[in-house]
Amino acid sequence: MNQKKIDYFKDLLNGRVNELLGQADATVVNMTDAGDNFPDPADRASLESDRSFTLRIRDRERKLINKIQEALQRIEDGTFGICESCGEDIELKRMEARPVTTLCIKCKTRQEISEKSRGL
């Protein structure tokens, strides 16, 4: 992968991390808002359900941030865009669709077939 593409992915990944961290900060601010006193139990239950859903989303985003940071480290190491299983270059289309990927499409397909056969 040429330096121009590497810089593109580095900027893309850094931008995504900043966006996710901003959303996490906004969630903390919204959840610490003191105006959440509902006398109606149904309203309270709805609020709690919404909060639970938001926290699940933020947990998924936290995991994505970790994957993005690992991808940024691979950029620094010079291993970004190289399949960790077979050592071949990962196609650019796959990298654009999922820049945090560590497997080429062939190896990922094999992994998914193996997981499916084991019932995972």
VMD Tcl script that builds the backbone (N, CA, C; Angstrom):
set m [mol new atoms 360]
animate dup $m
set s [atomselect $m all]
$s set {name element resname resid chain x y z} {
  {N N MET 1 A 0.856 -1.174 0.000}
  {CA C MET 1 A 0.000 0.000 0.000}
  {C C MET 1 A 0.899 1.234 0.000}
  {N N ASN 2 A 0.557 2.197 -0.836}
  {CA C ASN 2 A 1.398 3.387 -0.935}
  {C C ASN 2 A 1.134 4.346 0.241}
  {N N GLN 3 A 2.036 5.296 0.402}
  {CA C GLN 3 A 1.973 6.207 1.544}
  {C C GLN 3 A 0.713 7.071 1.524}
  {N N LYS 4 A 0.247 7.429 0.334}
  {CA C LYS 4 A -0.956 8.248 0.232}
  {C C LYS 4 A -2.156 7.506 0.806}
  {N N LYS 5 A -2.295 6.222 0.500}
  {CA C LYS 5 A -3.410 5.421 1.021}
  {C C LYS 5 A -3.255 5.211 2.525}
  {N N ILE 6 A -2.050 4.983 2.968}
  {CA C ILE 6 A -1.814 4.805 4.408}
  {C C ILE 6 A -2.206 6.068 5.165}
  {N N ASP 7 A -1.821 7.230 4.636}
  {CA C ASP 7 A -2.199 8.499 5.271}
  {C C ASP 7 A -3.717 8.677 5.264}
  {N N TYR 8 A -4.361 8.263 4.167}
  {CA C TYR 8 A -5.819 8.336 4.081}
  {C C TYR 8 A -6.467 7.516 5.201}
  {N N PHE 9 A -6.005 6.269 5.368}
  {CA C PHE 9 A -6.586 5.409 6.401}
  {C C PHE 9 A -6.260 5.910 7.796}
  {N N LYS 10 A -5.076 6.453 7.976}
  {CA C LYS 10 A -4.702 6.998 9.282}
  {C C LYS 10 A -5.620 8.156 9.658}
  {N N ASP 11 A -5.861 9.064 8.702}
  {CA C ASP 11 A -6.772 10.185 8.959}
  {C C ASP 11 A -8.194 9.694 9.204}
  {N N LEU 12 A -8.633 8.727 8.410}
  {CA C LEU 12 A -9.973 8.165 8.563}
  {C C LEU 12 A -10.153 7.550 9.951}
  {N N LEU 13 A -9.186 6.746 10.375}
  {CA C LEU 13 A -9.271 6.074 11.671}
  {C C LEU 13 A -9.194 7.070 12.829}
  {N N ASN 14 A -8.304 8.037 12.727}
  {CA C ASN 14 A -8.215 9.058 13.782}
  {C C ASN 14 A -9.506 9.868 13.878}
  {N N GLY 15 A -10.084 10.196 12.741}
  {CA C GLY 15 A -11.352 10.919 12.737}
  {C C GLY 15 A -12.467 10.120 13.375}
  {N N ARG 16 A -12.491 8.827 13.092}
  {CA C ARG 16 A -13.529 7.957 13.658}
  {C C ARG 16 A -13.378 7.843 15.174}
  {N N VAL 17 A -12.145 7.714 15.660}
  {CA C VAL 17 A -11.913 7.644 17.109}
  {C C VAL 17 A -12.394 8.924 17.776}
  {N N ASN 18 A -12.052 10.067 17.189}
  {CA C ASN 18 A -12.481 11.348 17.775}
  {C C ASN 18 A -13.996 11.464 17.791}
  {N N GLU 19 A -14.647 11.011 16.733}
  {CA C GLU 19 A -16.107 11.043 16.676}
  {C C GLU 19 A -16.725 10.159 17.759}
  {N N LEU 20 A -16.195 8.952 17.912}
  {CA C LEU 20 A -16.728 8.026 18.918}
  {C C LEU 20 A -16.497 8.547 20.334}
  {N N LEU 21 A -15.338 9.121 20.581}
  {CA C LEU 21 A -15.063 9.671 21.913}
  {C C LEU 21 A -15.967 10.856 22.211}
  {N N GLY 22 A -16.262 11.663 21.205}
  {CA C GLY 22 A -17.191 12.781 21.384}
  {C C GLY 22 A -18.588 12.302 21.738}
  {N N GLN 23 A -19.023 11.229 21.080}
  {CA C GLN 23 A -20.333 10.668 21.389}
  {C C GLN 23 A -20.363 10.105 22.804}
  {N N ALA 24 A -19.272 9.492 23.219}
  {CA C ALA 24 A -19.213 8.944 24.581}
  {C C ALA 24 A -19.294 10.066 25.603}
  {N N ASP 25 A -18.596 11.160 25.352}
  {CA C ASP 25 A -18.655 12.308 26.266}
  {C C ASP 25 A -20.069 12.866 26.349}
  {N N ALA 26 A -20.742 12.959 25.212}
  {CA C ALA 26 A -22.118 13.475 25.192}
  {C C ALA 26 A -23.045 12.545 25.970}
  {N N THR 27 A -22.809 11.252 25.890}
  {CA C THR 27 A -23.634 10.295 26.631}
  {C C THR 27 A -23.467 10.490 28.131}
  {N N VAL 28 A -22.246 10.684 28.567}
  {CA C VAL 28 A -21.993 10.899 29.993}
  {C C VAL 28 A -22.707 12.159 30.467}
  {N N VAL 29 A -22.620 13.221 29.699}
  {CA C VAL 29 A -23.280 14.477 30.068}
  {C C VAL 29 A -24.791 14.271 30.146}
  {N N ASN 30 A -25.354 13.577 29.158}
  {CA C ASN 30 A -26.806 13.364 29.139}
  {C C ASN 30 A -27.277 12.457 30.272}
  {N N MET 31 A -26.457 11.499 30.653}
  {CA C MET 31 A -26.881 10.568 31.702}
  {C C MET 31 A -26.724 11.150 33.098}
  {N N THR 32 A -25.931 12.164 33.229}
  {CA C THR 32 A -25.771 12.786 34.546}
  {C C THR 32 A -26.695 13.985 34.721}
  {N N ASP 33 A -27.556 14.202 33.749}
  {CA C ASP 33 A -28.536 15.294 33.836}
  {C C ASP 33 A -29.490 15.022 34.993}
  {N N ALA 34 A -29.694 16.006 35.837}
  {CA C ALA 34 A -30.501 15.829 37.051}
  {C C ALA 34 A -31.998 15.906 36.800}
  {N N GLY 35 A -32.444 16.218 35.607}
  {CA C GLY 35 A -33.862 16.395 35.341}
  {C C GLY 35 A -34.599 15.114 35.000}
  {N N ASP 36 A -34.152 13.993 35.487}
  {CA C ASP 36 A -34.748 12.699 35.143}
  {C C ASP 36 A -35.606 12.138 36.273}
  {N N ASN 37 A -36.407 12.953 36.885}
  {CA C ASN 37 A -37.274 12.506 37.960}
  {C C ASN 37 A -38.692 12.324 37.410}
  {N N PHE 38 A -39.079 11.071 37.190}
  {CA C PHE 38 A -40.391 10.766 36.626}
  {C C PHE 38 A -41.254 10.068 37.663}
  {N N PRO 39 A -42.394 10.679 38.020}
  {CA C PRO 39 A -43.280 10.029 38.981}
  {C C PRO 39 A -44.002 8.822 38.382}
  {N N ASP 40 A -44.168 8.803 37.073}
  {CA C ASP 40 A -44.862 7.699 36.415}
  {C C ASP 40 A -43.889 6.534 36.197}
  {N N PRO 41 A -44.187 5.346 36.740}
  {CA C PRO 41 A -43.287 4.198 36.583}
  {C C PRO 41 A -43.051 3.804 35.124}
  {N N ALA 42 A -44.042 3.992 34.265}
  {CA C ALA 42 A -43.874 3.647 32.850}
  {C C ALA 42 A -42.857 4.573 32.183}
  {N N ASP 43 A -42.913 5.847 32.532}
  {CA C ASP 43 A -41.944 6.798 31.986}
  {C C ASP 43 A -40.532 6.466 32.471}
  {N N ARG 44 A -40.444 6.113 33.730}
  {CA C ARG 44 A -39.148 5.753 34.314}
  {C C ARG 44 A -38.596 4.495 33.642}
  {N N ALA 45 A -39.457 3.510 33.428}
  {CA C ALA 45 A -39.038 2.270 32.776}
  {C C ALA 45 A -38.567 2.540 31.348}
  {N N SER 46 A -39.254 3.425 30.666}
  {CA C SER 46 A -38.864 3.790 29.305}
  {C C SER 46 A -37.490 4.456 29.301}
  {N N LEU 47 A -37.266 5.356 30.248}
  {CA C LEU 47 A -35.970 6.012 30.368}
  {C C LEU 47 A -34.867 4.994 30.636}
  {N N GLU 48 A -35.108 4.081 31.552}
  {CA C GLU 48 A -34.105 3.068 31.881}
  {C C GLU 48 A -33.815 2.162 30.681}
  {N N SER 49 A -34.847 1.826 29.935}
  {CA C SER 49 A -34.676 1.014 28.735}
  {C C SER 49 A -33.819 1.755 27.705}
  {N N ASP 50 A -34.110 3.035 27.519}
  {CA C ASP 50 A -33.329 3.848 26.585}
  {C C ASP 50 A -31.870 3.954 27.032}
  {N N ARG 51 A -31.663 4.143 28.311}
  {CA C ARG 51 A -30.296 4.231 28.842}
  {C C ARG 51 A -29.542 2.917 28.657}
  {N N SER 52 A -30.216 1.826 28.910}
  {CA C SER 52 A -29.590 0.514 28.741}
  {C C SER 52 A -29.177 0.302 27.284}
  {N N PHE 53 A -30.056 0.663 26.369}
  {CA C PHE 53 A -29.761 0.546 24.954}
  {C C PHE 53 A -28.562 1.419 24.579}
  {N N THR 54 A -28.548 2.652 25.060}
  {CA C THR 54 A -27.442 3.564 24.781}
  {C C THR 54 A -26.129 3.019 25.329}
  {N N LEU 55 A -26.164 2.456 26.524}
  {CA C LEU 55 A -24.941 1.906 27.109}
  {C C LEU 55 A -24.427 0.694 26.322}
  {N N ARG 56 A -25.344 -0.113 25.801}
  {CA C ARG 56 A -24.916 -1.242 24.961}
  {C C ARG 56 A -24.238 -0.740 23.691}
  {N N ILE 57 A -24.796 0.301 23.110}
  {CA C ILE 57 A -24.183 0.888 21.911}
  {C C ILE 57 A -22.798 1.433 22.242}
  {N N ARG 58 A -22.691 2.144 23.353}
  {CA C ARG 58 A -21.386 2.712 23.741}
  {C C ARG 58 A -20.360 1.619 24.036}
  {N N ASP 59 A -20.813 0.482 24.574}
  {CA C ASP 59 A -19.890 -0.618 24.819}
  {C C ASP 59 A -19.364 -1.179 23.498}
  {N N ARG 60 A -20.236 -1.306 22.519}
  {CA C ARG 60 A -19.801 -1.757 21.194}
  {C C ARG 60 A -18.823 -0.758 20.591}
  {N N GLU 61 A -19.109 0.525 20.780}
  {CA C GLU 61 A -18.215 1.560 20.267}
  {C C GLU 61 A -16.868 1.540 20.981}
  {N N ARG 62 A -16.873 1.226 22.270}
  {CA C ARG 62 A -15.610 1.108 23.016}
  {C C ARG 62 A -14.755 0.005 22.412}
  {N N LYS 63 A -15.386 -1.115 22.079}
  {CA C LYS 63 A -14.658 -2.216 21.449}
  {C C LYS 63 A -14.134 -1.804 20.084}
  {N N LEU 64 A -14.921 -1.019 19.342}
  {CA C LEU 64 A -14.476 -0.529 18.042}
  {C C LEU 64 A -13.295 0.418 18.194}
  {N N ILE 65 A -13.318 1.255 19.217}
  {CA C ILE 65 A -12.190 2.160 19.466}
  {C C ILE 65 A -10.917 1.350 19.694}
  {N N ASN 66 A -11.017 0.261 20.443}
  {CA C ASN 66 A -9.842 -0.593 20.667}
  {C C ASN 66 A -9.333 -1.159 19.338}
  {N N LYS 67 A -10.255 -1.597 18.472}
  {CA C LYS 67 A -9.848 -2.132 17.166}
  {C C LYS 67 A -9.212 -1.046 16.303}
  {N N ILE 68 A -9.743 0.156 16.383}
  {CA C ILE 68 A -9.179 1.265 15.613}
  {C C ILE 68 A -7.777 1.581 16.114}
  {N N GLN 69 A -7.601 1.584 17.427}
  {CA C GLN 69 A -6.268 1.853 17.982}
  {C C GLN 69 A -5.273 0.766 17.580}
  {N N GLU 70 A -5.737 -0.482 17.509}
  {CA C GLU 70 A -4.875 -1.563 17.038}
  {C C GLU 70 A -4.513 -1.362 15.566}
  {N N ALA 71 A -5.484 -0.907 14.751}
  {CA C ALA 71 A -5.216 -0.642 13.339}
  {C C ALA 71 A -4.206 0.495 13.194}
  {N N LEU 72 A -4.352 1.534 14.008}
  {CA C LEU 72 A -3.384 2.636 13.975}
  {C C LEU 72 A -1.988 2.152 14.369}
  {N N GLN 73 A -1.928 1.225 15.313}
  {CA C GLN 73 A -0.634 0.660 15.696}
  {C C GLN 73 A -0.040 -0.152 14.542}
  {N N ARG 74 A -0.900 -0.879 13.806}
  {CA C ARG 74 A -0.415 -1.634 12.643}
  {C C ARG 74 A 0.115 -0.694 11.560}
  {N N ILE 75 A -0.501 0.484 11.445}
  {CA C ILE 75 A 0.023 1.478 10.494}
  {C C ILE 75 A 1.435 1.866 10.907}
  {N N GLU 76 A 1.625 2.118 12.200}
  {CA C GLU 76 A 2.951 2.498 12.701}
  {C C GLU 76 A 3.967 1.362 12.536}
  {N N ASP 77 A 3.498 0.123 12.717}
  {CA C ASP 77 A 4.379 -1.040 12.605}
  {C C ASP 77 A 4.688 -1.425 11.159}
  {N N GLY 78 A 3.884 -0.910 10.231}
  {CA C GLY 78 A 4.061 -1.270 8.828}
  {C C GLY 78 A 3.357 -2.559 8.438}
  {N N THR 79 A 2.437 -3.039 9.276}
  {CA C THR 79 A 1.723 -4.280 8.974}
  {C C THR 79 A 0.271 -4.032 8.596}
  {N N PHE 80 A -0.130 -2.779 8.478}
  {CA C PHE 80 A -1.498 -2.438 8.117}
  {C C PHE 80 A -1.777 -2.887 6.687}
  {N N GLY 81 A -2.912 -3.557 6.493}
  {CA C GLY 81 A -3.299 -4.004 5.156}
  {C C GLY 81 A -2.724 -5.345 4.769}
  {N N ILE 82 A -2.091 -6.010 5.721}
  {CA C ILE 82 A -1.517 -7.335 5.467}
  {C C ILE 82 A -2.283 -8.346 6.310}
  {N N CYS 83 A -2.755 -9.413 5.669}
  {CA C CYS 83 A -3.541 -10.444 6.358}
  {C C CYS 83 A -2.679 -11.113 7.424}
  {N N GLU 84 A -3.199 -11.174 8.639}
  {CA C GLU 84 A -2.436 -11.792 9.730}
  {C C GLU 84 A -2.414 -13.308 9.631}
  {N N SER 85 A -3.254 -13.882 8.777}
  {CA C SER 85 A -3.298 -15.330 8.639}
  {C C SER 85 A -2.377 -15.827 7.520}
  {N N CYS 86 A -2.541 -15.264 6.319}
  {CA C CYS 86 A -1.776 -15.775 5.172}
  {C C CYS 86 A -0.626 -14.863 4.766}
  {N N GLY 87 A -0.600 -13.624 5.272}
  {CA C GLY 87 A 0.484 -12.703 4.953}
  {C C GLY 87 A 0.327 -11.970 3.631}
  {N N GLU 88 A -0.771 -12.198 2.925}
  {CA C GLU 88 A -1.022 -11.508 1.663}
  {C C GLU 88 A -1.615 -10.125 1.932}
  {N N ASP 89 A -1.531 -9.265 0.912}
  {CA C ASP 89 A -2.158 -7.948 1.028}
  {C C ASP 89 A -3.676 -8.087 1.045}
  {N N ILE 90 A -4.320 -7.303 1.880}
  {CA C ILE 90 A -5.783 -7.264 1.933}
  {C C ILE 90 A -6.242 -6.307 0.838}
  {N N GLU 91 A -7.256 -6.720 0.080}
  {CA C GLU 91 A -7.739 -5.889 -1.019}
  {C C GLU 91 A -8.169 -4.519 -0.515}
  {N N LEU 92 A -7.912 -3.523 -1.337}
  {CA C LEU 92 A -8.238 -2.147 -0.977}
  {C C LEU 92 A -9.734 -1.958 -0.744}
  {N N LYS 93 A -10.569 -2.620 -1.530}
  {CA C LYS 93 A -12.019 -2.501 -1.339}
  {C C LYS 93 A -12.416 -2.987 0.053}
  {N N ARG 94 A -11.812 -4.073 0.500}
  {CA C ARG 94 A -12.107 -4.592 1.844}
  {C C ARG 94 A -11.620 -3.617 2.905}
  {N N MET 95 A -10.445 -3.055 2.708}
  {CA C MET 95 A -9.897 -2.099 3.672}
  {C C MET 95 A -10.774 -0.845 3.746}
  {N N GLU 96 A -11.318 -0.421 2.613}
  {CA C GLU 96 A -12.188 0.756 2.622}
  {C C GLU 96 A -13.512 0.449 3.332}
  {N N ALA 97 A -14.007 -0.773 3.163}
  {CA C ALA 97 A -15.266 -1.155 3.806}
  {C C ALA 97 A -15.084 -1.364 5.302}
  {N N ARG 98 A -13.945 -1.936 5.686}
  {CA C ARG 98 A -13.691 -2.228 7.102}
  {C C ARG 98 A -12.208 -2.008 7.386}
  {N N PRO 99 A -11.822 -0.755 7.652}
  {CA C PRO 99 A -10.401 -0.449 7.816}
  {C C PRO 99 A -9.732 -1.111 9.022}
  {N N VAL 100 A -10.507 -1.667 9.938}
  {CA C VAL 100 A -9.900 -2.307 11.108}
  {C C VAL 100 A -9.655 -3.800 10.878}
  {N N THR 101 A -9.969 -4.289 9.691}
  {CA C THR 101 A -9.852 -5.718 9.431}
  {C C THR 101 A -8.396 -6.184 9.501}
  {N N THR 102 A -8.231 -7.418 9.901}
  {CA C THR 102 A -6.893 -8.015 9.969}
  {C C THR 102 A -6.771 -9.230 9.057}
  {N N LEU 103 A -7.884 -9.603 8.400}
  {CA C LEU 103 A -7.890 -10.787 7.544}
  {C C LEU 103 A -8.349 -10.435 6.138}
  {N N CYS 104 A -7.737 -11.076 5.142}
  {CA C CYS 104 A -8.223 -10.923 3.779}
  {C C CYS 104 A -9.559 -11.657 3.662}
  {N N ILE 105 A -10.247 -11.445 2.577}
  {CA C ILE 105 A -11.586 -12.014 2.442}
  {C C ILE 105 A -11.544 -13.545 2.413}
  {N N LYS 106 A -10.516 -14.127 1.817}
  {CA C LYS 106 A -10.416 -15.597 1.776}
  {C C LYS 106 A -10.262 -16.171 3.179}
  {N N CYS 107 A -9.372 -15.597 3.951}
  {CA C CYS 107 A -9.141 -16.099 5.313}
  {C C CYS 107 A -10.344 -15.833 6.208}
  {N N LYS 108 A -11.003 -14.687 6.041}
  {CA C LYS 108 A -12.183 -14.379 6.840}
  {C C LYS 108 A -13.313 -15.350 6.514}
  {N N THR 109 A -13.478 -15.663 5.227}
  {CA C THR 109 A -14.499 -16.626 4.824}
  {C C THR 109 A -14.218 -17.993 5.436}
  {N N ARG 110 A -12.970 -18.416 5.380}
  {CA C ARG 110 A -12.588 -19.689 6.008}
  {C C ARG 110 A -12.867 -19.684 7.500}
  {N N GLN 111 A -12.553 -18.584 8.165}
  {CA C GLN 111 A -12.791 -18.464 9.606}
  {C C GLN 111 A -14.278 -18.571 9.916}
  {N N GLU 112 A -15.112 -17.890 9.141}
  {CA C GLU 112 A -16.551 -17.922 9.384}
  {C C GLU 112 A -17.134 -19.307 9.126}
  {N N ILE 113 A -16.660 -19.991 8.100}
  {CA C ILE 113 A -17.121 -21.358 7.824}
  {C C ILE 113 A -16.729 -22.282 8.966}
  {N N SER 114 A -15.512 -22.112 9.462}
  {CA C SER 114 A -15.051 -22.934 10.579}
  {C C SER 114 A -15.880 -22.671 11.831}
  {N N GLU 115 A -16.158 -21.410 12.122}
  {CA C GLU 115 A -16.959 -21.054 13.292}
  {C C GLU 115 A -18.369 -21.600 13.160}
  {N N LYS 116 A -18.919 -21.526 11.967}
  {CA C LYS 116 A -20.276 -22.033 11.740}
  {C C LYS 116 A -20.334 -23.546 11.931}
  {N N SER 117 A -19.316 -24.247 11.472}
  {CA C SER 117 A -19.314 -25.706 11.613}
  {C C SER 117 A -19.143 -26.138 13.058}
  {N N ARG 118 A -18.507 -25.283 13.877}
  {CA C ARG 118 A -18.342 -25.577 15.305}
  {C C ARG 118 A -19.496 -25.044 16.143}
  {N N GLY 119 A -20.425 -24.346 15.480}
  {CA C GLY 119 A -21.594 -23.832 16.198}
  {C C GLY 119 A -21.330 -22.579 16.994}
  {N N LEU 120 A -20.338 -21.802 16.616}
  {CA C LEU 120 A -20.013 -20.560 17.335}
  {C C LEU 120 A -20.790 -19.397 16.799}
}
mol reanalyze $m
mol bondsrecalc $m
mol representation Tube
mol addrep $m
